[in-house]
Amino acid sequence: MCGITGIFAFNQIGTFYMINLGKAIDKLSKRGPDGRGSYVEDNLALGHRRLSIIDTSYLGNQPMKDETGRYVMVFNGEIFNFRELKKQLLEKGETFVSESDSEVLLKLYIREKAACLQKLVGFFAFAVYDKEEKSLFIARDRMGIKPLLYYYDEDKFVFASEMKALLAYNIPRELDYASLYQYLQLNYVPGTTSMLKGIKKLAPGSYMKVKGAKVEERVYYTIPYDPGKVTDNLSYDDAKTKLAELLEESVKLRLVSDVPLGAFLSGGIDSSIIVALASRHIPDLNTYSIGFKDEPFFDETEYASLVAKKFGVKHTVFSLTNEDLFEHVFDMLDYIDEPFADSSALAVYILSKRTADHVKVALSGDGADELFGGYNKHQAEYMVRENGLPVQLASLLHPLVNLLPQSRNSYLGNKVRQIKKLGEGASMNTQERYWRWCGFMSENEAGGLLSKQSLDKLSRQEYEQRKKILLSNLTKEGDLNEVLKTDTNMVLVNDMLFKVDSMSMANSLEVRVPFLDHRVVNFAFQLPVSYKVNNKSRKRIVQDAYKDILPPELYNRAKKGFEVPLLKWQRKELKSLINNDLLNEDFIKEQGIFELETIKRLKKQLFSANPGDIHAVMWGLIVFQYWWKKYLNNNI
């Protein structure tokens, strides 16, 4: 696990930017505290920061060359089946000087070029320069677990694991208002664009080739779901058995490590399954969870302790107060180089920080909800499509529910909020309902936040085109699987995986996600909806496949998620930051991005008896303003 960066100059002007390579490498220091390397020639420069996991010796250092010196590679990630691939290469006459997966990847690429991507099991972002052909090849893993950003113009092509490293090359910093409009609704920037014009994210399952001044992008993997062709040829019991086999193999592969390895254990079904499977191979497995001393509604550590006791693992609970959260918030905000306002990122940051004191690698249960239908919105979508009595009642009571207090921070308030969203969504078409249920604000509400000046700069055509691409899998022919595919491509990649990658890498911790082995993903999208979601349960097959081994207390309880209790926090600890700094009236006027009257109304609602989801909206504004001051206002 590492951080990578590079620049490929198209002309003499482009070569002037190569002087910034060292600065870019240093921006990735937390991704790789164990080593620093670079390679420079006439019009190319590559940089690498190393987090040593497999073959921690100097033989695994990068940039890595082949024995001929023709090829040079920088690689971020892990190839979990590298030993099998190495054996195949040895049989073909290849020789190796290290025990690293990096060397295996390089030699496999040299032999097979882009075709090698089909053989890789793992997560990765890598670049290979061919000195003879004078070309650069970059690729990203199938599910987008590892990030890769790039920028190019008529003079140069630059890439990096993080935006802060790209910005070190002194590329233009211009706000993308279509991305801002999306962010205000979703609390993150979806798809392949970013908050800055010209900076893009390589799509999951894609690769690029740069030669001369020509840049080509191609797709090598898409989730294999075809609307109308999913059948139940495999019985439910056989499907449970197959899922268990695939996950067993996935977890086993992801235990390869030359450094201490543990697992996150939240107390939910998914992380509990991963711990159960890992403990079969590592009897003294260390597990870690996070709890909230001051917020029992969000605390699920009692369930994590039950699982730890059941499987005999060494469990550590990091119990946090609201003061602990506030203590780390500015460290987290300083690391974020693109606005990202999923509030649970703070908890993941602290969990990663505490876990990194004990191990260097952690397994996680991320991905199961998107693949198998684990969220409330999935069951709500199922209910809308069935048009049963609950949906009809929610639609009927929608005007009345609007008058009741709504909040994520209490059981009753959360139920009222959910009923409102169900009734609201039932009247929309599939695409608009999905988009609304993914967000915290509607398009009208987000537009109301923007000043006239910002609205003039917002290209509605560009926004609608991006939205159309993001929702392209939602068709009239499909079933709930099309919603899960859209979630996997959009929410999982740009929210969940970005959160885990950035917050763990901020603390030099590698996190592995067994549910996202592409063979598990492929299998998930061969299953009919009835195996995943019905009127009574979500993530049905995942729950049933492990019901015999997991503690019964884990079942039939409300899914609370992994959230930070922001409302009380914003009303107390962050009150001064909101009123006197980031959302100060004079600053809002001077900045010119947001509509002042709307900001004043939102602040008033925050301290009212009916805040609803306003704390999520406010957190999105806080994160954006902090980022804007750091990266655009002062141009640091």
DRENBA-451526 format. One record per residue (C-alpha): x, y, z; residue in three letters. Coordinates in steps of 0.05 Angstrom, whole numbers, plus 32768, in hexadecimal, padded with zeros to 4 digits. Layout:
XYZALA
...
***
This chain:
800080008000MET
801E80417FEBCYS
801680857FCAGLY
802980917F81ILE
803180CD7F54THR
805080DF7F11GLY
805581117ED9ILE
805C81037E8EPHE
807181427E68ALA
8059814C7E20PHE
808881857E11ASN
80BE81B37E2EGLN
808A81DB7E54ILE
8071819C7E75GLY
80B781897E8CTHR
80BA81C87EB6PHE
808481AB7EE3TYR
80AE816D7EF2MET
80D481967F26ILE
8097818D7F53ASN
809E81417F58LEU
80BF81437F9DGLY
808A81707FB9LYS
805381417F9EALA
807581047FBCILE
807881268000ASP
802E81357FFELYS
802380E97FFFLEU
804F80DC803CSER
801780BF8067LYS
8006808C8032ARG
804D80738034GLY
807880838072PRO
80A780478066ASP
80C9805E8026GLY
80D180957FF2ARG
80E8808C7FABGLY
80EA80AF7F68SER
80FD80A57F20TYR
810B80DD7EEEVAL
811F80DE7EA5GLU
8117810F7E6CASP
80CC81197E6BASN
80B480EB7EA3LEU
80B680EB7EEFALA
809880B67F1ELEU
809280BA7F69GLY
808180877F9FHIS
807580857FEAARG
8077803F8008ARG
804E801F803FLEU
80717FDC8045SER
80417FA1804BILE
805B7F688020ILE
80A67F5D801CASP
80BA7F978049THR
81027F948030SER
81237FC78002TYR
81167F977FC8LEU
80CE7FAE7FC7GLY
80DF7FF87FC2ASN
80C480227F89GLN
80C6803C7F54PRO
80D67FF67F3DMET
80FA7FE57EFCLYS
80FE7FA47ED7ASP
81427F857ECBGLU
81487FA47E85THR
81397FEA7E9EGLY
81037FF37E69ARG
80C87FF57E99TYR
80BF801D7ED9VAL
808380157F07MET
806380387F43VAL
802D80107F65PHE
7FFA801C7F9DASN
7FD37FE17FB8GLY
7FD87F967FC2GLU
7FD37F5C7F91ILE
7FB87F247FBEPHE
7FC17EEC7F8CASN
800A7F007F7CPHE
80267EBD7F93ARG
7FFA7E977F61GLU
800D7EC97F2ALEU
80577EC37F3DLYS
80547E787F36LYS
80377E7E7EF0GLN
806D7EB07EDDLEU
80A47E847EF8LEU
808A7E4B7ECDGLU
80917E797E91LYS
80DA7E877EA2GLY
80D67EC87EC9GLU
81057ED47F03THR
80FA7EFE7F42PHE
81277F227F73VAL
80F37F337FA7SER
80B67F157FCBGLU
808B7F517FBBSER
804A7F547F95ASP
80647F937F73SER
80997F6C7F4CGLU
80657F387F38VAL
80377F6F7F1ELEU
806E7F907EF6LEU
80847F507ED4LYS
803C7F3B7EC6LEU
802F7F7F7EA6TYR
806E7F7A7E7BILE
80557F377E60ARG
800B7F467E58GLU
80037F927E59LYS
7FBB7FA77E66ALA
7FA37F5E7E64ALA
7FC67F537EA7CYS
7F8F7F7A7ECALEU
7F5E7F407EC0GLN
7F8B7F137EEALYS
7F947F407F26LEU
7F6F7F337F67VAL
7F787F6F7F95GLY
7F747FBA7F97PHE
7FA47FE77F73PHE
7FB780267F4DALA
7FF880227F26PHE
801F80417EEEALA
805380227EC0VAL
8081804A7E92TYR
809C80297E53ASP
80DE804C7E43LYS
80E2802E7DFDGLU
809B803E7DE8GLU
809C80807E0FLYS
805780717E2BSER
803680727E70LEU
8002803F7E86PHE
7FD7804A7EC4ILE
7F9F801F7EE0ALA
7F6E801B7F1AARG
7F4F7FDE7F3BASP
7F0B7FC47F28ARG
7EE47FDF7F63MET
7F0980217F6DGLY
7F24800F7FB1ILE
7F6580347FA4LYS
7F62807B7F88PRO
7F8580987F4BLEU
7F7C80E07F35LEU
7F9881027EF7TYR
7F9C81447ED2TYR
7FB581547E8CTYR
7FBA818E7E5CASP
7FE1819C7E1DGLU
8023819B7E43ASP
802081617E74LYS
7FFC81267E95PHE
800081207EE1VAL
7FE480EB7F10PHE
7FE380DD7F5AALA
7FC180B57F91SER
7FA680F67FB0GLU
7F91813A7F97MET
7FC2815D7FC6LYS
7FFC813C7FA0ALA
7FDE81527F5DLEU
7FD981997F75LEU
802381987F87ALA
8031819C7F3CTYR
801381E27F3BASN
7FD981CF7F0EILE
7F9D82007F0APRO
7F6D82037F44ARG
7F2882157F2BGLU
7EE882027F4FLEU
7EB981D47F28ASP
7E7381ED7F37TYR
7E5081AF7F1CALA
7E7981867F4ESER
7E6781B77F85LEU
7E1D81B07F74TYR
7E2381647F79GLN
7E4B81697FB9TYR
7E1781947FDBLEU
7DE3815E7FCEGLN
7E0C81207FDDLEU
7E448138800CASN
7E78811D7FDBTYR
7E8B81257F92VAL
7E7480E87F6APRO
7E8F80CA7F2AGLY
7ED180D97F07THR
7ED181247F10THR
7EEB814C7F4CSER
7EDF818E7F6FMET
7F1481AE7F42LEU
7F0D81B57EF7LYS
7F3B81897ECFGLY
7F4D81597F08ILE
7F2C81167EFCLYS
7F2A80D27F1DLYS
7F3A80947EF4LEU
7EFB806A7EF3ALA
7EFC80277F17PRO
7F0C7FEE7EE8GLY
7F2E801D7EB7SER
7F74802A7E9CTYR
7F9580627E74MET
7FCE80647E44LYS
7FF580A47E37VAL
802280A87DFBLYS
803B80E87DDCGLY
800581197DEDALA
7FCE80E67DE2LYS
7FA680CD7E1EVAL
7F7880907E16GLU
7F4B80717E4BGLU
7F2C802C7E48ARG
7F0080017E75VAL
7F167FBA7E86TYR
7EE17FA97EBATYR
7E987FB97EC7THR
7E697F987EF9ILE
7E487F5E7ED3PRO
7DFE7F6F7EDETYR
7DCE7F6C7EA3ASP
7D877F837EB1PRO
7D547F4C7EA8GLY
7D887F147EA4LYS
7D927F057EEEVAL
7D727EC27EFETHR
7D6B7E957F3AASP
7D8C7E587F19ASN
7DB47E507F59LEU
7D887E3D7F94SER
7D8A7E6A7FD1TYR
7DAE7E367FFAASP
7DE17E2A7FC3ASP
7DEB7E757FBCALA
7DFA7E7B8007LYS
7E2D7E438001THR
7E4E7E647FC5LYS
7E517EA87FE7LEU
7E727E898024ALA
7EA67E677FF8GLU
7EB77EA77FD3LEU
7EBC7ED08012LEU
7EE67E9B8035GLU
7F187E9D7FFBGLU
7F167EE97FF8SER
7F267EF18042VAL
7F5C7EBC8040LYS
7F7F7EE08006LEU
7F7C7F22802BARG
7FA27F078067LEU
7FE47F078042VAL
80127F388066SER
80587F3F8080ASP
80427F7180B6VAL
800D7F6E80EEPRO
7FC67F6680D5LEU
7F837F7080F9GLY
7F3A7F8080E9ALA
7F067FB580F5PHE
7ECB7F9A811CLEU
7E8F7FC98120SER
7E5D7F97813BGLY
7E367F9580FAGLY
7E2A7F5780D0ILE
7E5F7F66809BASP
7E9C7F7380C6SER
7E877F3A80F3SER
7E887F0A80B8ILE
7ECD7F2180A3ILE
7EE77F1780EAVAL
7EC67ED380EFALA
7EE97EBC80AFLEU
7F2C7EDC80BEALA
7F2E7EBD8104SER
7F2E7E7880E4ARG
7F737E8780C8HIS
7F8D7EB680FDILE
7F777E9C8142PRO
7F957ED78167ASP
7F787F0B8138LEU
7F757F528153ASN
7F357F798148THR
7F237FC28153TYR
7EE37FEA815ASER
7ECE8030816CILE
7E978046819CGLY
7E78808781B3PHE
7E77809281FELYS
7E4980CE81FAASP
7E1B80B381C4GLU
7DFD806F81D5PRO
7DCE80738199PHE
7E0A806C816BPHE
7E33803C8196ASP
7E347FF3817EGLU
7E717FDA81A3THR
7E497FA881CDGLU
7E3A7F81818DTYR
7E837F838178ALA
7E977F6781BCSER
7E657F2E81B3LEU
7E857F1C8170VAL
7ECC7F21818DALA
7EB97EF281C6LYS
7E987EC18196LYS
7ED67EBA816APHE
7F0B7EC281A0GLY
7F2E7EFE8181VAL
7F547F3481A6LYS
7F257F6E81A5HIS
7F357FB881B3THR
7EFF7FED81BAVAL
7F10803681B0PHE
7EDA805B81D6SER
7ED480A481C2LEU
7EB480E181E0THR
7E9D811D81B8ASN
7EDD813F81D0GLU
7F06810881AFASP
7EE28114816ELEU
7EEE815F8171PHE
7F3781538182GLU
7F438131813EHIS
7F1481588110VAL
7F49818980F7PHE
7F7C815380EAASP
7F48813080BEMET
7F338171809BLEU
7F7C8181808DASP
7F87813E806BTYR
7F498142803EILE
7F5D81627FFBASP
7F1881607FDCGLU
7ED881728000PRO
7EBB8132801EPHE
7E8681388053ALA
7E7180F28067ASP
7E74810080B1SER
7E8880B880C3SER
7ECC80C780A3ALA
7EE180E580E5LEU
7ED180A5810BALA
7EF6807C80D6VAL
7F3180AC80DCTYR
7F3580A18127ILE
7F2A80568122LEU
7F62805280EESER
7F90807D8119LYS
7F8580528157ARG
7F8980108130THR
7FCA8025810EALA
7FEB80268153ASP
7FE27FDA8154HIS
7FE27FBF810DVAL
7FF57FD680C7LYS
7FBC7FB280A1VAL
7F727FAC80B3ALA
7F397F858093LEU
7EF57FA8808ASER
7EAE7F94807AGLY
7EA27FCC8048ASP
7E7C7FBD8007GLY
7E487F8B801DALA
7E117FBE8025ASP
7E177FD77FDDGLU
7E1E7F917FBFLEU
7DE77F6E7FE6PHE
7DB57FA57FF8GLY
7DC57FB88040GLY
7DAD7FFF8044TYR
7D69801A8059ASN
7D62803A8014LYS
7D687FF67FF3HIS
7D2E7FDA801AGLN
7D08801B800EALA
7D1480147FC3GLU
7CFC7FCC7FC6TYR
7CBD7FE37FEAMET
7CAF801A7FB8VAL
7CB57FE97F7EARG
7C857FBA7FA2GLU
7C577FF57FB2ASN
7C3E7FD47FF1GLY
7C167FF1802BLEU
7C528012804FPRO
7C62803B8011VAL
7C1A804F8006GLN
7C158065804FLEU
7C56808C804BALA
7C3D80B0800DSER
7BFB80BF802FLEU
7C1B80D88070LEU
7C5280FF804DHIS
7C3381458059PRO
7C28813580A3LEU
7C6D811880ADVAL
7C8C81598094ASN
7C73817B80D2LEU
7C95814B8103LEU
7CDD8152811EPRO
7D10812C80F4GLN
7D5781198109SER
7D8A80E18100ARG
7D9D80E98149ASN
7D6080C78169SER
7D3880888159TYR
7CF580AC8151LEU
7D1280E7812BGLY
7D3680B780FCASN
7CF7808F80EFLYS
7CD180CF80DDVAL
7D0980E380AEARG
7D07809F808CGLN
7CBC809F8083ILE
7CC080E48064LYS
7CF680CE8032LYS
7CCE808F8021LEU
7C8F80B78012GLY
7CB680EB7FEBGLU
7CDB80B77FC2GLY
7C9D808F7FB0ALA
7C8580C77F83SER
7CC680CB7F5BMET
7CE080A27F21ASN
7D1880707F2FTHR
7D53809D7F1DGLN
7D3A80DB7F42GLU
7D2780B17F7FARG
7D6C80917F81TYR
7D8F80D47F7BTRP
7D6480F47FB1ARG
7D6E80BA7FE1TRP
7DB980BD7FD8CYS
7DBB81067FEDGLY
7DB081338028PHE
7D95816C7FFFMET
7D6881717FC2SER
7D7F81947F83GLU
7D5481D07F94ASN
7D7181D47FDAGLU
7DB881CE7FC0ALA
7DAA82037F8CGLY
7D8E82317FC2GLY
7DD1822D7FE6LEU
7DF782497FABLEU
7DFE82947F9DSER
7DE782B17F5BLYS
7E3082B77F48GLN
7E3A826C7F53SER
7DFA825A7F2ELEU
7E1282817EF2ASP
7E5282587EF2LYS
7E2D82167EFALEU
7E2281F17EB8SER
7DDF81CD7EC0ARG
7DEE81A77E80GLN
7E2F818D7E9DGLU
7E0D817B7EDETYR
7DD481557EBCGLU
7E0581307E8FGLN
7E2D81187ECBARG
7DEE81047EF0LYS
7DD680DE7EB3LYS
7E1780B57EB1ILE
7E1480A67EFBLEU
7DCC808E7EF6LEU
7DD3806A7EB3SER
7DCB80257ED3ASN
7D8580357EECLEU
7D58801C7EB4THR
7D1080087EABLYS
7D257FC07E9EGLU
7D4D7FB57EDDGLY
7D3C7FA27F25ASP
7D5B7FB67F68LEU
7D9E7F9B7F50ASN
7DA47FD87F23GLU
7D9F80047F61VAL
7DD57FDA7F83LEU
7E027FE07F46LYS
7DF8802C7F46THR
7E08802D7F90ASP
7E4780047F85THR
7E5F80317F4DASN
7E4D80737F6DMET
7E4380717FB9VAL
7E7480397FC9LEU
7EAD80557F9FVAL
7EA6809F7FADASN
7E8C809D7FF5ASP
7E9B805D801AMET
7EDD80487FF9LEU
7EF7808F7FF4PHE
7EE98097803ELYS
7F0C80588054VAL
7F4880628026ASP
7F5480AA8037SER
7F4980A48082MET
7F7380648089SER
7FAB807F805DMET
7FAC80BF8086ALA
7FC4809180BDASN
7FF080628093SER
7FC08027809CLEU
7FAE7FF78064GLU
7F657FE18063VAL
7F507FA4803BARG
7F087F968026VAL
7EF87F4B8019PRO
7EB17F578003PHE
7ECC7F7D7FC6LEU
7EF47F447FA8ASP
7EDB7F497F60HIS
7EC57F017F61ARG
7E977F0F7F9DVAL
7E7D7F4C7F78VAL
7E707F257F38ASN
7E4B7EF07F5FPHE
7E217F247F84ALA
7E067F3F7F43PHE
7DF27EFB7F2AGLN
7DC17EF37F64LEU
7D777F057F5FPRO
7D5D7F3E7F8BVAL
7D357F0D7FB4SER
7D767EF07FCFTYR
7D8A7F357FE8LYS
7D4E7F607FFCVAL
7D057F54800DASN
7CCF7F748038ASN
7CED7F588078LYS
7D397F5A806FSER
7D747F7A804CARG
7DB57F598038LYS
7D8F7F188042ARG
7DC07EE68025ILE
7DFB7F04804BVAL
7DD67F00808CGLN
7DBB7EB98080ASP
7DFE7E9C8068ALA
7E1E7EA980ACTYR
7DE27EA580DBLYS
7DFC7E6380F8ASP
7E3E7E81810FILE
7E307ECA8122LEU
7E127EDF8165PRO
7DC67EE2815FPRO
7DC67F28817FGLU
7DE27F44813ELEU
7DA17F36811ATYR
7D5F7F5B8119ASN
7D7A7F9E8131ARG
7D787FE28110ALA
7DB27FF580E2LYS
7DCF803580FELYS
7E0B803F80D1GLY
7E4D805B80E7PHE
7E3F80A480F4GLU
7E5C80DD811DVAL
7E2880FF814BPRO
7E2F81428129LEU
7DF281688141LEU
7E0681738189LYS
7E4D817F8172TRP
7E3B81B68142GLN
7E0F81D78176ARG
7E4981D981A8LYS
7E9281CB8196GLU
7E8C81E2814DLEU
7E5D821D8159LYS
7E9582508158SER
7EB482338119LEU
7E71823780F6ILE
7E5C827C810CASN
7E9F82A08110ASN
7EC9828180DAASP
7EB3825280A3LEU
7E6B826A809DLEU
7E7682B080B7ASN
7E4982E18092GLU
7E81830F807CASP
7EA982D48062PHE
7E6D82B8803BILE
7E6382FC801ALYS
7EAC83038008GLU
7EB282BC7FEEGLN
7E7582C37FC1GLY
7E6682787FB9ILE
7E2A82707FE7PHE
7DE882957FF0GLU
7DEE82BB8032LEU
7DA482B98044GLU
7DA2826D803ATHR
7DDF82648067ILE
7DBE828F809DLYS
7D7F82658098ARG
7DA68224809ELEU
7DCB823C80DBLYS
7D89824F80FBLYS
7D6C820A80ECGLN
7DA981E8810BLEU
7D968204814FPHE
7D4B81F88147SER
7D1F81C18165ALA
7D1781A18121ASN
7D5E819C8102PRO
7D4F816180D5GLY
7D8F814F80AEASP
7DA9819580B2ILE
7DE8818080D7HIS
7DFD8156809AALA
7DF38193806DVAL
7E1981BF809DMET
7E52818D80A1TRP
7E56818E8055GLY
7E5D81D98056LEU
7E9181D8808DILE
7EBC81A58067VAL
7EB681CC8026PHE
7EC8820E8046GLN
7F0481F1806ATYR
7F1C81D38029TRP
7F0F82128001TRP
7F37823D8032LYS
7F72820D8030LYS
7F7581FD7FE5TYR
7F5482367FC0LEU
7F5482747FECASN
7F9E82727FFFASN
7FB382467FC5ASN
7FE2821F7FF2ILE
***
